[in-house]
Amino acid sequence: MKLSHSLSGALRTFAYFMSSGSHYMLQGVNHIELYENEPTAIETAYAIYINVLELDEHGTVLNAKYAEKRATQFIRSYCDPSYVVEPPFEEWETTLHGAPPLKDLI
C-alpha cells in the first residue's frame, strides 16, 4: 500500500514551509539554524506533525493545519522558552517511533 496523495501533499507542504522558513506561525523565530545545529528539534517537530495527523478511511488528511500548529508550537517553544504551548503536549504527540530497518524489505 502506498501513502495517499492527500498525506503525501500534506507532508510535502509542511516540509516546504518548515525548510523555507516561511511558515506563518514561525514568523520572527530563527528556526532554520536548527537544521544544522540541533536536528533533534526538527526531528521532534516532524514526529509531532505525523503523530497528530488524522486520516479518514480513504487516506484523506483531516487535520493538517492542527498538526502544523502543534509541530510549530514545539519549534517556537524550543527557540523561545517564554512561549507557552497550549494545551501542553501529551506524551503520544512527542513520541519518536523506531527507525525503519537499514535495508528495504522489498
Buried (B, 14 or more C-beta within 10 A) or exposed (E): EEEBEBBEEBBEBBEEBBEEEEBEBBEEBEBBEBEEEBEEBBEBBBBBBBBBBEBEEEBEBEBBEEBBBBBBBBBBBBBEEEBEEEEEBEEEBBEEEEEEEEEEEE
